[in-house]
Amino acid sequence: MAKKLMVNITWHMHQPFYWNEKKGVFDFPWVRFHATKDYLFMAKLVEKFPSLRVTFNFAPCLLRQFQLYLEGEEDLVMKLAKKKASAISEEDKKLIKEKFFIVSSPRTYEKWPRFAELKEKPWESFTSQDLLDLQVLYQLIWFDPLWREENPVGRELWERGRNYREEDKEKIWKATEEIFKDIFACYRGLLEKRQIEISFSPLYHPILPLLINTDVAREANPSTILPHRFSFPEDAREQINKGKDFSQDIWGSDIMGMWPSEGAVSEEAIYLAIQEGVKWLATGEEILFRSLGKKKETAWQELYLPHVWAKDGKEIAVFFRDTGLSDLIGFSYQHFPPQEAVKDFMNHLRAIREALPEDKPYLVNIILDGENAWEYYVDNGLPFITSLYQTLSESEEFVTTTPLEYLGNFSHLPQISRIVPGSWICGNLNTWIGHPEKNWAWEELRRVRELWDREKEYLSKGERERIQDLIYQAEGSDWFWWLGDDNPSSQKESFRQHFLYLIHSVLRALAKGEKECIKEKF
């Protein structure tokens, strides 16, 4: 039995870059909504348990959007909510009907009965008061329970529940700005106290192995149908380099660890990370067992030790995500009463501890999305997360740590000679390539990227930097994620249109006709 089993919890915070330069607006509200519901909330919960150690991974493109909101930029939903309900146009009413009922979990309607009432009410019978209530409520449902309980304004607005006034909107916008400011301050404070470690992902959250060479997808899954080869390793390097630099500027400290977007790795991608000064990264357990050429049933203990991969005399520590435990929090415990979920989770940890010998510094890595799961939980996960943190903080069997803290204490780690390409999802890359719709996006991206290579020498430095940034944005993983039939969403076409906006923007900047390279259909 291991003495005290170490536990690393890494919350990954990410939204794609929704800013639309052409329109001067964020196309989607999800950065703002998760800021008011999750990002500050998650830091505040860690503050309540001083002995706890937690890792937060922030995608740099998310942090940049925080800055843009603080600079006064707005999303389309925000602009629509600001319009006076009694004087709103029919066109804007249609947009409100389309966009103000997008929620993921039925718990939202349980918590907000007036919102549920409006959802069922025939649109043609909406009054100005109905419209005003919807404008306010669709913002309020995206605030965390701590704000509703502890903030007098939040508590009053929540308890009233209906019959809102135009001036109530100003209270929401003021609270939103304060939360964006508090996010930076709160995480910086936790960093100074060394209660958390912050890691980063590449700048616009691309799938690094696919930027280096899309043919690698067939190594991960030989049946993958490939588009024409996209191979720009220099883009992968810059996404790492710029992401790391931007993150360090934001947090004011060295950032040494990286969660590659979606845990997607290849040896070429890992070597680029080493060259950019990354000391550790993490990926899925499927990558470990495929790399070792062993089955989990016989080599499961390997999962609970970081491995060192080296090339040309340089090395990096690779941590491996426990799929089962991470997915219990991400997808299963939302269906449990909070206390039962924590009890079940601790029993799983206890079983691992009891099965491990005492001879090595074993570590369990819980790595998952830190924002999207909570709307499916009771009270945004507040009772579950609080109970989990308290149980871990008081435990005599387990101790929380972070990757850098772990590496500072333990240096004699097992070597791994080979890392196969893949991601945390099934150990392959098919979430982003292989389906005809996903391959369509790769073809369009390849065409404008090759065109850019031919044309860039004729442009000024400022023009080159702007166009290159648009291409980096188009390389983001999310545009490929939503295409195909594996992640169905009512917003799929909106994401596709944002991807096309990026492609069109590059063509316009290069003074080429928008239709020159683009197939609007799949």
C-alpha positions in Angstrom: 0.0 0.0 0.0 1.3 3.5 -0.9 1.8 5.7 2.1 0.1 8.9 1.1 -1.1 8.9 -2.4 -0.5 12.1 -4.3 -3.3 13.6 -6.3 -3.0 16.3 -9.1 -6.2 17.9 -10.1 -5.9 20.0 -13.3 -8.8 22.1 -14.4 -8.6 23.1 -18.1 -10.1 26.5 -18.9 -10.7 27.1 -22.6 -13.0 28.8 -25.1 -12.2 29.3 -28.8 -11.4 32.8 -29.9 -14.9 34.2 -30.7 -13.9 37.8 -31.6 -15.1 38.8 -35.1 -12.9 41.7 -36.3 -15.2 42.4 -39.3 -18.3 42.9 -37.1 -16.6 44.3 -34.1 -18.3 41.9 -31.8 -17.9 38.5 -30.2 -20.0 36.0 -32.2 -20.7 33.9 -29.1 -21.3 34.8 -25.4 -19.6 31.8 -23.9 -16.4 33.5 -22.6 -18.5 36.0 -20.7 -21.0 33.5 -19.5 -18.3 31.1 -18.2 -16.5 34.0 -16.6 -19.5 35.0 -14.5 -20.4 31.3 -13.8 -17.2 29.4 -13.6 -13.8 31.0 -13.9 -13.9 33.2 -10.7 -16.1 30.6 -9.0 -13.4 27.9 -9.4 -10.7 30.1 -7.9 -12.9 31.2 -5.0 -13.5 27.6 -4.1 -9.8 26.9 -3.9 -9.3 29.9 -1.7 -11.6 28.3 0.9 -9.1 25.4 1.5 -5.6 26.8 2.1 -3.9 23.4 2.3 -5.3 22.3 -1.1 -3.0 22.4 -4.2 -4.7 22.6 -7.6 -3.5 23.2 -11.2 -5.4 25.5 -13.6 -4.6 25.3 -17.3 -5.7 28.4 -19.3 -5.8 28.7 -23.0 -4.1 32.0 -24.0 -6.9 32.8 -26.4 -9.3 32.7 -23.5 -7.2 35.2 -21.5 -7.0 37.5 -24.4 -10.8 37.6 -24.6 -10.9 38.5 -20.9 -8.8 41.5 -21.8 -11.0 42.5 -24.7 -14.1 42.5 -22.5 -12.3 44.7 -20.0 -11.5 47.0 -22.9 -15.2 47.4 -23.5 -15.9 45.0 -26.3 -19.2 43.1 -26.3 -20.8 39.9 -27.6 -23.9 39.8 -29.7 -26.1 38.5 -26.9 -24.9 41.4 -24.7 -25.7 43.9 -27.3 -29.2 42.4 -27.7 -29.8 42.4 -23.9 -28.9 46.1 -23.7 -31.6 47.1 -26.1 -34.7 48.7 -24.5 -37.3 46.0 -24.4 -40.2 48.3 -25.2 -38.6 49.6 -28.3 -36.8 46.6 -29.8 -37.1 45.9 -33.5 -38.8 42.8 -34.9 -35.4 41.7 -36.4 -33.8 41.9 -33.0 -36.7 40.0 -31.4 -36.1 37.1 -33.8 -32.4 37.1 -32.8 -33.4 37.1 -29.1 -35.7 34.2 -29.6 -33.0 32.3 -31.5 -30.2 33.0 -29.0 -31.6 33.5 -25.5 -32.9 30.0 -24.9 -29.6 28.2 -25.6 -28.8 26.2 -22.4 -27.3 22.8 -22.0 -28.9 21.4 -18.9 -32.5 21.0 -17.7 -31.3 22.1 -14.2 -31.4 25.7 -15.5 -35.2 25.5 -15.9 -35.6 23.9 -12.5 -33.6 26.7 -10.8 -35.3 29.6 -12.8 -39.0 28.9 -13.1 -39.7 32.3 -14.8 -37.2 31.3 -17.5 -38.9 28.0 -17.9 -42.2 29.8 -18.2 -40.9 32.1 -20.9 -39.5 29.1 -22.8 -42.9 27.5 -23.0 -44.9 30.7 -23.7 -45.9 31.3 -27.4 -43.6 34.0 -28.8 -46.4 35.9 -30.5 -48.0 36.6 -27.0 -44.8 38.0 -25.5 -45.3 41.4 -23.8 -42.6 44.0 -23.3 -42.2 42.8 -19.7 -41.8 39.2 -20.9 -39.0 40.4 -23.2 -37.3 42.4 -20.5 -37.5 39.5 -18.1 -35.9 37.2 -20.7 -33.1 39.8 -21.4 -32.2 39.9 -17.7 -32.7 36.3 -16.9 -30.6 35.0 -19.7 -27.7 36.9 -18.2 -28.5 35.9 -14.5 -28.7 32.2 -15.1 -25.0 32.3 -16.1 -23.8 33.7 -12.7 -22.4 31.3 -10.1 -24.2 30.4 -6.9 -21.7 32.1 -4.7 -22.4 35.4 -6.4 -26.1 34.9 -5.9 -25.7 34.0 -2.3 -23.0 36.4 -1.2 -23.5 39.5 -3.3 -26.5 41.6 -2.2 -27.3 42.7 -5.8 -27.1 39.1 -7.0 -29.3 37.8 -4.2 -32.0 40.5 -4.7 -32.1 39.9 -8.5 -32.3 36.1 -8.0 -34.9 36.2 -5.3 -37.1 38.6 -7.3 -37.1 36.3 -10.3 -39.3 38.4 -12.5 -40.7 41.9 -13.2 -37.2 43.2 -13.9 -36.6 46.9 -14.8 -34.3 48.4 -17.4 -32.0 49.7 -14.7 -31.4 46.1 -13.5 -29.4 45.5 -16.6 -26.8 48.1 -15.5 -26.3 46.1 -12.2 -25.5 43.0 -14.3 -23.0 44.8 -16.5 -21.3 46.4 -13.5 -21.1 43.0 -11.8 -19.7 41.4 -15.0 -16.9 43.9 -15.3 -16.0 43.4 -11.6 -15.9 39.7 -12.1 -13.5 39.9 -15.1 -11.2 42.1 -13.0 -11.4 39.7 -10.0 -10.5 36.7 -12.2 -7.0 38.0 -12.8 -6.6 39.3 -9.2 -7.8 36.1 -7.6 -5.6 33.7 -9.6 -2.6 35.9 -9.2 -3.2 35.8 -5.4 -3.4 32.0 -5.4 -0.2 31.9 -7.4 1.6 34.2 -5.0 0.5 31.9 -2.1 1.7 28.9 -4.2 -1.6 27.3 -3.7 -2.0 26.7 -7.4 0.1 26.1 -10.5 -0.9 27.6 -13.8 -0.1 25.9 -17.1 -0.9 26.9 -20.6 -2.1 25.5 -24.0 -0.9 26.7 -27.4 -2.1 30.1 -28.3 -5.3 29.5 -30.2 -5.8 25.9 -29.0 -4.7 24.0 -32.2 -4.1 20.2 -32.4 -0.3 20.4 -32.6 0.4 17.0 -34.3 -2.0 17.9 -37.1 -0.4 21.3 -37.7 2.9 19.5 -38.0 1.6 16.9 -40.5 -2.0 15.8 -40.9 -0.8 12.4 -42.1 0.0 11.6 -38.4 -3.7 10.9 -37.9 -3.3 7.6 -39.8 -0.6 6.5 -37.3 -3.1 7.0 -34.5 -5.9 5.3 -36.5 -4.9 3.5 -39.8 -8.5 3.7 -41.1 -8.5 7.5 -41.0 -9.4 9.1 -44.3 -7.0 12.0 -44.9 -7.3 15.3 -46.7 -4.4 16.6 -48.8 -1.4 17.0 -46.5 -1.3 20.1 -44.3 2.2 20.4 -42.8 3.4 23.6 -41.2 5.5 22.7 -38.2 6.6 26.3 -37.9 3.0 27.2 -37.0 2.9 24.6 -34.3 6.1 26.1 -32.9 4.8 29.6 -32.9 1.5 28.6 -31.3 3.5 27.1 -28.4 6.0 30.0 -28.2 3.4 32.8 -28.4 1.0 30.9 -26.0 3.7 30.5 -23.4 5.0 34.2 -23.7 1.5 35.6 -23.6 0.6 33.5 -20.5 3.8 34.5 -18.7 3.0 38.2 -19.4 -0.5 37.8 -18.0 0.4 36.0 -14.8 3.8 37.7 -14.2 5.6 34.4 -13.6 7.3 31.6 -15.5 4.8 29.1 -16.9 6.6 25.7 -17.2 3.8 23.2 -17.9 1.5 22.7 -20.9 -1.7 20.8 -21.5 -1.4 20.4 -25.3 -4.8 21.2 -26.8 -7.0 18.1 -26.2 -4.0 16.3 -24.8 -2.9 15.8 -28.4 0.7 14.8 -28.8 3.3 13.3 -31.1 7.0 13.1 -30.7 7.5 16.0 -33.1 5.1 18.1 -31.1 6.7 17.2 -27.8 10.2 18.1 -29.1 8.9 21.5 -30.1 7.6 22.0 -26.6 11.0 21.0 -25.1 12.7 23.5 -27.4 10.3 26.3 -26.2 11.3 25.7 -22.6 8.3 23.5 -21.5 9.3 21.3 -18.5 6.2 19.1 -18.3 3.1 18.3 -20.3 0.2 15.9 -19.9 -1.9 13.7 -22.2 -4.3 10.8 -22.0 -3.6 7.3 -20.5 -4.4 5.7 -23.9 -1.2 7.3 -25.2 0.9 5.8 -22.4 -0.3 2.2 -22.9 0.0 2.3 -26.6 3.5 3.8 -26.3 4.6 1.1 -23.9 3.0 -1.6 -26.1 1.2 -2.9 -23.0 -2.3 -3.4 -21.9 -3.7 -1.4 -18.9 -4.7 -4.6 -17.2 -1.1 -5.7 -16.8 0.7 -2.3 -16.7 -1.8 -0.1 -14.8 0.7 1.0 -12.1 2.7 2.8 -14.9 -0.3 5.2 -15.1 0.5 6.6 -11.7 4.0 7.7 -12.5 5.1 10.5 -14.8 7.5 9.3 -17.5 10.5 11.2 -18.9 10.9 11.4 -22.7 14.2 12.6 -24.1 15.7 13.6 -27.4 19.1 15.2 -28.3 20.0 15.4 -24.6 16.9 17.4 -23.7 14.0 15.9 -21.7 10.5 16.6 -20.5 8.2 14.9 -17.9 5.0 13.6 -19.3 2.0 13.1 -16.9 -0.9 10.8 -17.9 -4.6 11.5 -17.2 -6.6 8.8 -15.4 -9.4 8.5 -17.9 -11.8 6.7 -15.5 -11.6 9.1 -12.6 -11.5 12.2 -14.7 -14.5 11.2 -16.7 -16.5 10.3 -13.5 -16.3 14.0 -12.6 -16.8 15.2 -16.2 -19.7 13.1 -17.2 -21.1 10.8 -14.4 -21.2 12.4 -11.0 -23.7 15.0 -12.2 -26.3 12.2 -11.8 -25.3 11.5 -8.2 -26.2 13.3 -5.0 -23.1 15.4 -4.2 -22.1 13.5 -1.0 -22.5 10.1 -2.7 -20.4 11.3 -5.6 -17.5 12.4 -3.3 -17.8 9.1 -1.4 -17.6 7.1 -4.6 -14.6 9.1 -5.9 -12.7 8.7 -2.6 -13.4 5.0 -2.7 -11.8 4.8 -6.1 -8.8 6.7 -4.9 -8.6 4.4 -1.9 -8.7 1.3 -4.0 -5.8 2.6 -6.1 -3.8 3.5 -3.0 -4.3 0.1 -1.5 -3.3 -1.7 -4.6 0.0 0.3 -5.1 3.2 -0.7 -3.4 5.2 1.8 -1.3 8.3 1.9 -3.3 7.6 4.8 -5.7 6.1 8.3 -5.6 2.8 7.5 -7.2 0.6 10.3 -8.4 -3.0 10.2 -9.7 -3.7 12.8 -12.4 -7.3 14.1 -12.6 -7.5 16.3 -15.7 -10.7 17.7 -17.2 -12.6 20.6 -18.4 -13.1 23.1 -15.6 -16.1 25.0 -16.9 -18.6 23.0 -19.0 -19.5 20.2 -16.6 -20.9 22.3 -13.8 -24.2 23.4 -15.3 -25.3 19.8 -15.2 -24.5 19.5 -11.5 -26.7 20.7 -8.6 -25.9 24.4 -7.9 -23.2 24.6 -10.5 -21.2 21.9 -8.7 -20.9 23.9 -5.5 -21.8 21.2 -3.0 -19.8 18.5 -4.9 -16.6 20.6 -5.4 -16.7 21.9 -1.8 -17.2 18.5 -0.3 -14.4 17.0 -2.5 -12.0 19.8 -1.6 -12.8 19.5 2.1 -12.4 15.7 2.0 -9.1 15.8 0.3 -7.8 18.6 2.6 -8.6 16.7 5.7 -7.5 13.3 4.4 -4.7 11.3 6.1 -4.5 9.0 3.0 -4.1 11.5 0.2 -2.3 14.8 -0.5 -2.9 17.2 -3.3 0.0 18.5 -5.3 0.9 20.2 -8.7 3.2 18.9 -11.4 6.0 21.4 -10.7 5.8 20.8 -7.0 5.9 17.0 -7.7 8.9 17.4 -10.0 10.7 19.5 -7.4 10.5 16.6 -4.9 11.0 13.6 -7.2 13.6 13.3 -9.9 14.2 9.6 -10.5 11.3 8.9 -12.8 10.9 6.1 -15.4 12.0 6.7 -18.9 9.8 6.3 -21.9 11.5 5.8 -25.3 8.6 6.3 -27.6 5.4 8.4 -27.6 2.7 7.5 -30.1 0.6 10.2 -31.6 -3.0 10.7 -30.4 -5.1 12.6 -27.9 -7.1 12.0 -24.7 -10.2 11.1 -26.8 -9.9 7.4 -27.6 -6.1 7.8 -28.1 -6.5 9.0 -31.7 -7.1 12.3 -33.6 -10.4 11.5 -35.4 -12.4 14.1 -33.5 -10.6 16.7 -35.7 -9.9 14.9 -38.9 -11.2 12.1 -41.1 -14.9 13.0 -41.5 -15.7 14.6 -44.9 -16.8 17.9 -43.1 -13.6 18.0 -41.0 -11.5 17.3 -44.1 -13.3 20.1 -45.9 -12.0 22.5 -43.3 -8.5 21.2 -43.5 -8.6 21.6 -47.3 -9.7 25.2 -47.0 -7.2 26.0 -44.4 -4.4 24.4 -46.4 -5.3 26.5 -49.5 -5.2 29.8 -47.7 -2.1 28.8 -45.8 -0.2 28.0 -49.0 -1.5 31.2 -50.6 -0.2 33.1 -47.6 3.2 31.6 -48.0 3.4 32.8 -51.6 2.1 36.3 -50.9 3.5 37.3 -47.5 6.8 38.7 -48.8 4.9 41.5 -50.6 3.2 42.7 -47.5 4.3 45.2 -44.7 5.2 43.8 -41.3 1.9 44.9 -39.8 -0.1 43.3 -42.5 1.9 40.1 -42.2 1.4 39.9 -38.4 -2.4 40.5 -38.8 -2.9 37.9 -41.4 -0.7 35.3 -39.6 -2.8 35.8 -36.5 -6.0 35.2 -38.5 -4.4 31.9 -39.8 -3.4 30.9 -36.2 -7.1 31.5 -35.2 -8.3 29.3 -38.0 -6.0 26.5 -36.9 -7.9 26.3 -33.5 -9.3 22.9 -32.7 -12.9 23.9 -32.1 -13.8 24.7 -35.7 -12.9 21.0 -36.5 -14.5 19.6 -33.3 -18.0 20.7 -34.2 -17.9 19.5 -37.8 -18.9 16.0 -38.6 -21.5 13.9 -36.7 -19.6 13.0 -33.6 -20.4 16.2 -31.6 -23.9 17.3 -32.6 -24.9 20.8 -31.8 -27.5 23.4 -32.8 -24.7 25.8 -33.1 -22.7 23.8 -35.6 -23.4 26.1 -38.5 -22.5 29.1 -36.5 -19.1 27.7 -35.7 -18.7 26.8 -39.4 -19.5 30.3 -40.4 -17.0 31.7 -37.9 -14.3 29.5 -39.5 -15.3 30.8 -42.9 -15.1 34.3 -41.7 -11.5 33.7 -40.7 -10.7 32.1 -44.1 -12.4 35.0 -45.9 -10.6 37.5 -43.8 -7.3 36.1 -44.9 -8.3 36.2 -48.6 -9.6 39.8 -48.3 -6.3 40.9 -46.6 -4.4 39.3 -49.4 -6.6 41.1 -51.9 -7.9 37.9 -53.4 -11.5 37.2 -54.3 -13.3 35.4 -51.4 -14.5 32.7 -53.8 -11.0 32.0 -55.2 -10.2 29.1 -52.9 -13.3 28.6 -50.9 -15.9 25.9 -51.2 -18.9 27.2 -49.1 -20.4 23.7 -48.9 -18.7 20.6 -47.7 
